[in-house]
Amino acid sequence: MESMDTTKVLLAIETCHKYHPHRTLAQRQSWLPHSPFPHKFFYGVIQPLRSRIDDDEIFLAVPDDYPSLPLKTRAIVRYAIARDYQFMVKMDDDTWINPPLLEGSGYDQYDYVGMRCDPHDGWPAPYAAGGFYWLSRKAMEIVSEMDIHDSVEDRGVGNVLLANDIRLVDTGLHSAQVFIDPLSSRYRGDSEQGKISIHECTPEYMDHLTRVYL
């Protein structure tokens, strides 16, 4: 399988001022130096006390709190479309990825990829967990125009895509599990083998994954 054109894929890392800078720093110091993909860290409205702004930080005209995640995600997608990205990975600031595996994944043949969460609370669509999901340009266009009816960001995206006949593809290569500390006697390294993304990582665990797999 040929590698994808990485310049067409934006890694959109959804973060917030509350977790700045320790979560973003953990990503900068672990897997990001191994990534050929363009990336941006997305926050809500800028805080007046920020003494430094890096070139890869974007401040959106939306609130920076958890209930506003659907608004933030929609704004991120609009940013990506305006800059002519053909694909986007929406990911969280505690997600580790394996960039070489993503580059060779063939995800550019799909509209919507991630780890499946089952439908619940009356919403009909299975949806990708918000720690990592892949969107094509077609899917991005739909999400960019979605009305906000669900306060659960990832579930809302999955349901608006299903309403437009785009179904989730789960390749089994993504995890939202919080793994046992690598120093623990109960640790099993084979559970992370071959994963493209792992969500809910501590900075220490990101560092471990990077040393082992990158």
C-alpha positions as CSV (number, residue, x, y, z in Angstrom):
1,M,0.0,0.0,0.0
2,E,1.4,3.4,-1.0
3,S,1.9,6.0,1.7
4,M,-0.6,8.9,1.7
5,D,0.3,12.5,0.8
6,T,0.9,13.8,4.4
7,T,0.8,17.5,3.3
8,K,-3.0,17.1,2.7
9,V,-3.7,15.8,6.3
10,L,-4.1,18.1,9.2
11,L,-3.5,16.7,12.7
12,A,-5.9,18.9,14.7
13,I,-5.1,18.6,18.4
14,E,-8.0,19.8,20.5
15,T,-6.8,21.3,23.7
16,C,-7.6,23.9,26.3
17,H,-5.9,26.6,28.4
18,K,-6.5,24.5,31.6
19,Y,-4.0,21.9,30.4
20,H,-1.5,24.2,28.9
21,P,1.4,23.6,28.7
22,H,2.0,20.2,30.2
23,R,-0.2,18.1,27.9
24,T,1.0,19.9,24.7
25,L,4.6,19.7,25.9
26,A,4.3,16.0,26.3
27,Q,3.2,15.6,22.7
28,R,5.9,18.0,21.5
29,Q,8.5,15.9,23.2
30,S,7.3,12.5,22.3
31,W,5.6,11.6,19.0
32,L,5.4,14.9,17.3
33,P,9.1,15.1,16.2
34,H,8.5,11.8,14.4
35,S,5.5,13.1,12.4
36,P,5.5,14.2,8.8
37,F,2.0,15.6,9.1
38,P,1.2,19.3,9.6
39,H,-0.4,19.9,13.0
40,K,-2.0,22.6,15.0
41,F,-3.0,22.9,18.7
42,F,-6.5,24.4,19.0
43,Y,-7.7,26.4,22.0
44,G,-10.8,28.5,22.6
45,V,-10.6,32.3,23.0
46,I,-7.1,33.5,23.9
47,Q,-6.3,34.2,27.5
48,P,-4.9,37.6,28.3
49,L,-2.2,36.3,30.5
50,R,-0.5,34.1,27.9
51,S,3.1,35.3,27.7
52,R,4.0,33.2,24.7
53,I,2.2,31.9,21.6
54,D,3.8,29.3,19.4
55,D,3.4,29.2,15.6
56,D,1.4,25.9,15.9
57,E,-1.2,27.3,18.3
58,I,-4.6,28.5,17.0
59,F,-7.2,30.4,19.1
60,L,-10.8,30.1,18.1
61,A,-13.7,32.4,18.7
62,V,-15.5,29.8,20.9
63,P,-15.5,29.2,24.7
64,D,-12.7,27.0,26.0
65,D,-14.8,24.8,28.3
66,Y,-15.9,21.1,28.0
67,P,-19.6,21.8,27.1
68,S,-18.4,23.9,24.1
69,L,-16.4,21.1,22.5
70,P,-19.0,20.6,19.7
71,L,-18.6,24.3,18.8
72,K,-14.8,24.0,19.0
73,T,-14.7,20.9,16.7
74,R,-16.9,22.6,14.2
75,A,-14.6,25.6,14.2
76,I,-11.5,23.4,13.8
77,V,-13.1,21.7,10.8
78,R,-13.9,25.1,9.2
79,Y,-10.2,26.1,9.8
80,A,-9.0,23.0,8.0
81,I,-11.4,23.5,5.0
82,A,-10.4,27.1,4.6
83,R,-6.8,26.0,4.2
84,D,-7.6,23.3,1.7
85,Y,-6.8,20.3,3.7
86,Q,-8.3,17.1,2.2
87,F,-8.3,15.1,5.4
88,M,-8.2,15.9,9.1
89,V,-7.4,13.9,12.2
90,K,-9.3,15.3,15.2
91,M,-7.4,14.2,18.3
92,D,-7.1,15.1,21.9
93,D,-4.1,16.5,23.8
94,D,-3.6,13.2,25.7
95,T,-3.5,11.1,22.6
96,W,-0.3,9.4,21.4
97,I,-0.1,8.4,17.7
98,N,2.4,6.3,15.7
99,P,2.9,8.6,12.6
100,P,4.6,6.0,10.4
101,L,1.6,3.6,10.9
102,L,-0.9,6.4,10.2
103,E,1.0,7.4,7.0
104,G,0.8,3.8,5.7
105,S,-2.7,3.1,7.0
106,G,-4.6,3.7,3.8
107,Y,-7.1,5.9,5.7
108,D,-7.2,8.3,2.7
109,Q,-9.6,5.8,1.1
110,Y,-12.2,6.3,3.9
111,D,-14.4,9.1,5.1
112,Y,-14.6,8.4,8.8
113,V,-12.3,6.1,10.8
114,G,-11.9,5.6,14.6
115,M,-12.6,3.4,17.6
116,R,-16.2,2.5,17.7
117,C,-18.5,3.5,20.5
118,D,-22.0,2.0,20.5
119,P,-25.1,4.1,20.2
120,H,-26.7,5.2,23.4
121,D,-29.0,7.7,25.1
122,G,-31.4,7.5,22.1
123,W,-28.9,8.6,19.5
124,P,-28.8,6.0,16.6
125,A,-25.3,6.1,15.3
126,P,-22.2,4.2,16.4
127,Y,-19.5,6.9,16.5
128,A,-15.7,7.2,16.9
129,A,-14.3,8.0,20.3
130,G,-13.1,11.6,20.4
131,G,-9.5,10.9,21.2
132,F,-8.8,10.1,17.6
133,Y,-10.9,10.1,14.5
134,W,-10.2,10.6,10.8
135,L,-12.4,12.7,8.5
136,S,-12.3,13.0,4.7
137,R,-13.0,16.3,3.0
138,K,-16.5,15.1,2.3
139,A,-17.0,14.4,6.0
140,M,-15.4,17.7,7.0
141,E,-17.8,19.6,4.8
142,I,-20.8,18.0,6.6
143,V,-19.4,18.6,10.0
144,S,-18.6,22.2,9.2
145,E,-22.2,22.9,8.6
146,M,-23.7,20.8,11.4
147,D,-26.2,22.2,13.8
148,I,-25.3,21.5,17.5
149,H,-28.0,19.3,19.0
150,D,-25.8,17.1,21.2
151,S,-23.4,18.3,23.9
152,V,-21.3,15.1,23.5
153,E,-18.9,16.2,20.7
154,D,-17.8,12.9,19.3
155,R,-21.3,11.4,19.4
156,G,-22.7,14.4,17.6
157,V,-20.2,14.1,14.8
158,G,-21.0,10.4,14.3
159,N,-24.7,11.1,14.2
160,V,-24.6,13.9,11.7
161,L,-22.3,11.8,9.5
162,L,-24.7,8.8,9.6
163,A,-27.6,11.1,8.7
164,N,-25.6,11.9,5.6
165,D,-24.9,8.2,4.8
166,I,-21.3,8.2,6.1
167,R,-20.6,5.3,8.3
168,L,-17.8,4.7,10.8
169,V,-14.9,2.4,9.8
170,D,-13.2,0.8,12.9
171,T,-9.9,-0.8,11.9
172,G,-9.2,-2.0,15.4
173,L,-6.0,0.0,15.5
174,H,-7.1,2.6,18.1
175,S,-7.5,2.4,21.8
176,A,-9.0,4.6,24.5
177,Q,-7.8,2.3,27.3
178,V,-5.7,3.7,30.1
179,F,-2.8,1.2,30.2
180,I,-1.0,0.0,33.3
181,D,2.2,1.8,34.3
182,P,5.1,0.3,32.3
183,L,7.0,-0.1,35.5
184,S,4.2,-2.3,37.0
185,S,4.6,-6.1,37.1
186,R,1.1,-6.3,35.6
187,Y,2.2,-4.4,32.5
188,R,1.7,-6.1,29.1
189,G,3.4,-4.3,26.3
190,D,1.8,-6.5,23.6
191,S,-1.5,-4.7,24.1
192,E,-0.2,-1.6,22.4
193,Q,1.6,-3.3,19.6
194,G,0.5,-2.1,16.2
195,K,-1.8,0.7,17.5
196,I,-2.0,3.9,15.4
197,S,-3.4,5.8,18.4
198,I,-3.7,5.4,22.1
199,H,-5.9,7.9,24.1
200,E,-5.8,8.9,27.7
201,C,-2.0,8.8,28.0
202,T,0.0,10.5,30.8
203,P,3.1,12.3,29.7
204,E,5.2,9.5,31.1
205,Y,3.3,6.9,29.1
206,M,3.7,9.0,25.9
207,D,7.4,9.0,26.5
208,H,7.4,5.2,27.0
209,L,5.4,4.6,23.9
210,T,7.7,6.8,21.8
211,R,10.9,5.1,23.1
212,V,9.5,1.6,22.4
213,Y,7.7,2.2,19.0
214,L,9.3,5.2,17.4
